[in-house]
Amino acid sequence: MFSNEGLVSCDTFVVMGDVTNTGEVVFGKNSDRPKGEVQEVVSVEPQIHEPGTKLKCTYIEIDQVTSTLGVVLSKPAWMWGAEMGANQAGVVIGNEAVWNRLSCSSHDLVSRLLGMDLLRLGLERGNTAREAVEVITSLLEKYGQGGQCSDIVPDFSYHNSFLIADQTEAWVLETADRLWAAEKVERGCRNISNCLSIGTRVDLCSRGLMETAKENGWWNGVEPFNWAIVLGGGASGELENPDSRWRCGKNLLEENAKLGKFRVEDMMEVLRDEKSGINRPGGDFPTAGSQVSSLGCDTARACHWLTATLAPSRSVFKPFVFCSSNKITGLTQSPAGVRLAPGERKHPLWKVVEAGKEGGEEIRQLESWCLETGDQERRKPFSEIDNVFNEAVEKEFNLRQF
């Protein structure tokens, strides 16, 4: 039995290079989380680990690998995992909560890997989008997914879908307990929301998926196998609903990409769209953080613009380019401590955005500077790239205080 209990959260988007103005892949995500939860932006340097090392994720311990990639993460402050992020190899991932015929609270609340843990592990271990798919699915099959997904909403659990992209391709990966299916994206636009969206095109899947579906009576083996219908358990109706965020997001992407000139700024506007419900500046599940990424080409590295604050309509997208000094300013990092209450986790930038003015010409000028500076930095030789994210955060913080 499944139940989404009326909860809503998150939308993730990708526009492939054949319909963007620069020929680069453009990625975007809004992370909608329980009201009161703080999202921080942090970076983790690449690391070498001794054989036999264990890694503590949010709830469980797993085997560590010998080397991990450097990452930048936008994450709920209370957990190990992340809602979205990027790695030094140019891979980006966003995840969504989904419910399906295998959703069951008593089973899903058992501590395993959270979907956000799987996302971070995919970034730390995947050099390409396809590698990240393999990392996530192998860990899903080995350890499973589960555990309390909020420190505010009681008994809140869900399964996960992921949109994973790099400079050349993207993958939609959707899960139902330990079962999964993946669809490769090479052209046009794709988005995911809080529903299964893979249909009859299944490019990769868990071993024995179709046999399992037949044995359980979910699929007759005669009609084409449709992942969303077979595993949705009746929950796929949202895809036919013209008012759903999934459909609205799809329409927004296609409208902006129809001339083949989709821009980073267009993705920011999609994330700021309130009419569709994609941008949620208030309510029980507000947008707690946003990310837009341009994934690079022969003449430019990837650049990731992150807000680190509530609601993209009142926030500034600040540029992050991997460089020789990726340490993130403390202005976007929450106080440490496992016993802190949600309200005690607010980082300095969160506080001033939450309490201060929402916009104005100075804020708009700052975001224009962020767009221009991010694009300039990513075209420099690696040794000359500056940590402009910290500079942008400090500029915003100072503007918001007055």
N, C-alpha and C positions, 0 to 999 in steps of 0.2 A: 504494500500500500504506500502511496506517495502523498505528500502534502507540502505545498509551498507556503501555506499559512498566510497567503496574501503578501508575503515579503517580496521586496524588489531590490535588486542591486546590480549595478555595473553594466557597462557596454564596452566592447572592444572592437576596433576597426583596423582594417588594412586596405591600402590602395596600392596596387602594383605599378611598377615603373612604366608600363605601356600607356597609362592614362594620367601620369603626373607631369608637371611642367619641367622637371629636371631629369626625368627618366629614373628617379630613385623611388624605392619603396617607402611609403609614408604610413606610419603606425600611430594609433591613438587609443587611449583608454580613460574612462572615468571610473573611479572606484567609489561606489556608494556603500556606506557602512552604517552600523547602528549609531543613532544619535548619541553623541558624547564620546565616541571613540576617536582618538587622535592618530593621525598618520604622519610618520616622519620620513625624511629622506636621508639615507645613509649610504656610505660606500664601504666595500670590503676589498682589500688588496688581494692579488693572486697569492696562493700559498702552496707550500710543499708539506706533505704529511708523511709521517713514518708509517710503514706497513703495520697493519693491525690497529690503527687508530680508530676510535669510535667518535661519532658525531651526534650530539644531542640536538634534536630538532625541537619543535614546540612541546611535544609530549613524549616522544619515544626516541630511543638511541638506535642509530643505524651504522653500518660500516662506512668509514670514510674512504675516499679515493686518494691516490698518491699526490695528485695536483689538482688545484681548483683555480678557476679564472677570476679575475677582478670583476666586480659587479657594482652597479649603482641600483639601489632599491627604494621603492616607495612602499612602506609597510606599516600595518597597524603596530603601534608602539609596544603592545603587550606580547606579541608573538615573535617566533624566530623567522617564520616565512614572510612572504611579500605578496602584495596585490599586483605589482607590475614592476618592471625594471629592465635593465639591459646589461650585457657583459662586454668585456673588452674586445671580443671577437665580432661584435656587431649583431648579436642575437637579442631580440626583445620578446617578452612574453607578457600577456595579460590573461587573467582567469575570470570565470563566471561561476556563480552558484547555479546548479541545475537539479531538478527533481525528475524522477523517472519511476518505472515499475519496480525497481529494486530498492528505492528509498524506504528506509525504515528507521525511525528515531532510535529505538532501543539498540539496533545494530550500529547505526551510524555515529552514535555518541561515544562508542568505545574508542579509546585513545589509540590512534594510528598516525599516519602522516596526514596533516591537513593539505588541502589543495594548494594553499599558499606555501607550505613547505616544499611540495613538489615543484612549484614554480621556481622557487629560489634554487633548488637543487638542479633543475634544468638549466638555469643560467650559469651556475657555478661549474657545471660539468659538460655543457654542450658547446662545441665550437661552431656548429651550424644549426639551423632550425631543425633539420632532420635528426641530427645527433641529440638535440634537446628532446624531441619526440621520443627517441629511443631511451633516453635517460628516465624520463617521466614514466613511460609505460612499463619499463622493467622494474622500477621501484614500486609502482602501483601494484603490479602483479606479486611482488615479493612481500611487501609490507601492508598493502591495503591503504584505504583512505578512511579517515574518521576522526572524531573528537569534537569537543565543544568549539564552535567557530566564532564565539564572541565571549568577551568577559562582561558584557552588559545584558544581552538578551539570553535568558535561560533556555537550555535544551534546544539550542539552535545548531542544526547540522545540515549538511548538503553534500551532494556529489559535485564534480567540477568539469567544466569545459575550459579549453585553453586556445588562445590564438598566438601562434609562435611564428616569428618571421626573421629573416636575415636579408642580405642585400639582393638575393636572387629569387627566393621563393618564400612561401608562407604555408603553414599547416593549421587546420582546425582539428583539434583533438578533443573528443567528447567521451565522457566516462559514465558508467553505471556500475557502481561498486568496483569490482576488479575487471570488468569487461570494458572494452574501449574500441573506438573507431576513429580513423583519421582521414581527412580529405586534403589533398594537395591543392594549393592555390598558386597559379603562375601568371594569371592575367586578370584585369579588371579589379573589382572591389569585393570585399567579403567582410561580414561582421558577425559577431556572436552576442547573445544576450542571455536571459535566464530561461532558455528553452533549448532542447536538442534541435539542431538545425541541419545535420548531415542527413541527406536523403538516400538515394540509390547509388550515389557515387561514393564508394568506400575504397580508398586506395591502400590503406593498411588497417589491420584490425587484430584484436586479441585472438590467440590460437583457439580454434573450435567455437568461435562466436556463433556461426550459423547453425552448427550442430546443437549447441546449447539452446538456441532459440527454438529449434524444432522440437527438441526433447521436452521442453517446458510448455509447448503449445502456444508460444508467442507468434510463431510464423509457420505457415503451412508448407513452405518449401517449394511452392509453385509460383506464387507471385514474386515479382522482383523484391529482393531484400531491401527494405527501407529502414535504416537505423532509427530515425526519429519516431516512426510509427511503431516499429517492433519493440524498441526499448522504452519508448515514451510512456507506454501503458495508458494512453489516452491523454497525455499531457502535451501533445504536439499541436493542439488546436491553436495555440498562440500564433503559429506561423501563418495561419490563414486570417488572422485578425488584423485588419488594416490599421487599428489603433495601437497595436503593440509596439513597444520600443524597438524590437527586432526589425519589424517592417518599416517603421519610421526611420531608423538608422540606415537601413538598406537604401531607402528612397533618397535620403540626404546625401549619401555617398555617391549614388548614381547620378543625381542631379548635378553635383559639383564636378564630377569626373566626365560628364558626357562630351565635353570638347577636348578631352585629353590633356587638360592643363591643371589638374588638381594640385594644390599647394599646401605647404605646411599650415599657412594661415587658414585655409579651408578646413583642415582637420580641427584646428582650434575652435572655429565657429561651430562645427558639428558638435563638439563637446560642450559648447556653451548653449546649445539649443534647449530651452526650457519647455516649449510647447509639446515636444515629443516625450518629455520625461527623462531624456538623456542627461540633462543637467538638473540636479535636484538641490537647490540652494537651501532648502529647509525640509521639514517633515521628519518622520521616524528613521528614514534611511537617507540622509543627505550625502551629497558627493563630498568625499573626504580628501580626495587627491586626484590629480590628473597628470597624464603624460602624453606628449606628442614626440615622435622620433622620425627623423629623416635618415635612412639607413646607409647612405653613402654611395659613392661611385668611384671611378678611376681617379678623379681629381679632388675628392673630398671624403673625409672620414664621416662616420655616423655622428649625429648630434641629437641629444635627447633634451627636450624642454619639459621640466617638471614644476608643478606648482608648490607642493609640500603644504598646501593649505586648503581650507574649505571652499567649495564652489568655484569652478573656473570662471564664472561670470564676475566674480569679485577678486580673483587671484591673478597673479602674473606668471606666465610660463617662462621659466629661467633656464638658460642653456647649460648643459653638461657635456663636455667632450673629454673622453679618456686622455689623460696626459701623464707626465712623469710624477705629478703630485695630485692624487685624487682625493685626499683627505677632505671630508665635508665639514663645513662650518658647524659649530655647535648651535647655531641659530635655528637649524631645522632638525635637531636631534632631541628626543625626549629625555627627561631625567630617567636614570636607570633605577631598577628596583622591581622585583617580581610582586611585591605586595602593595604597590602604589594603586590608588583608586584611579579610574579613568580620568577624572578631572585634574589629577596631579601629574598627568603625563603630557600636558600641553607644553610644547617647546616655544621659545621666544617669538619666532615668526608667527606661529599659530595664534598666539595671544594677541599680537598687534593687529593681525588681519581680522580676527574675530571681533575685536573691540573698536577698531578704527574705521576710517572712511572707506567706502567701497570702491571708489574709482577716482575720476577726475583726470584732467589733462596730464598731470605729472605721471600718473600711473600708466596711462596709455603711451606716453613717450618712453617710459621705462621699458615697456614690453617691446616697442619698436627697436630700442637699443638692444634688447635681449635677442631678438630675431637676427638683427644685423651682426651682432658680435658673435653669436653662435656660428653663423655661416662663415664669418671671417676666420675664426679660430680653427675650424675643422679643415680649412684649406692650407694651414701652415705645416711645415715639417714638425714631426712629433716632438722634437726637443724644444720647439719654440711655443708650443701650445700652453696657454695659461689656464688656471683654474677659474674660469669666468663664472661658474655657478656660485661660488662663494662671494664673488664681487657683486653679482646680481642680487643675491639674498641680502647682503649688507645695504645695498642701495634701496631695496624695497623696505627693509626694516626701518631705515632712517626716515624714509618718506612717510611711512605709516604712523610714526610716533608723533607727528606734528599735524 
